[in-house]
Amino acid sequence: MRLPRVDHGHSWYVRAFFGAARLLMRMDPPDIMKTLYYRPGFFGLRFSALTQEIMRGESPWTVGERELFAAHVSALNQCVF
């Protein structure tokens, strides 16, 4: 369950960015983008940094393998990846 505020509680410049993204992608921005931009100082920036470290940092797996793992888990969860 996601709070309605995450869908509609963004600043004017984030709403403008999402509007441009809708025009280019011809679809609503993914939910993860809405969540990351909702309160970037509280959640978005830290979560993005952690994701970058996990997906691109040192690992016995290649970046491609990690991307494939993430895509597979997203498919199992019926999420757009």
Summary of the structure (lengths in Angstrom):
residues: 81
radius of gyration: 14.6
end to end distance: 18.3
largest distance: 42.3
contacts: 162
relative contact order: 0.09
helix: 72%
strand: 0%
